[in-house]
């Protein structure tokens, strides 16, 4: 497995991130896994199915470190 190349195919697809948790702590925080696309700070997104528009204030990885972007397969909040 160490010699397999990583596919970037889903990085150029539209962002899809199912929400697994949501809580309020100085704003609304959602938790989920990026299934396709790219998520980064400052992105303007539409939450479905209500079509609410939101702006990404920050992206944190699973160990709660702020990261510049999240790729397909990353668990983020």
Phi, psi and omega in degrees: 000333181296336183267355180287142178274144179276134181272130179264011186302318183281351180288335181263357179283164175300149181293130173224117181220098176298136181273124179260333178214156175213133176210163182251125177203093186058048184118177180268130179243129176244151181236137178186183180244129178289114181271328176203158178087197185223135180241128178216162180301136179093351178298141173258120186239160174246120177275132180254150011267358185279350180061038175281136178266132181225159175245137179281114181277325180198159177234126179240142177276185186291344176258020174061035171260136178289134180236157182289324182204162176235134180256173178307128179100347181280137172269126186224167171218000000 
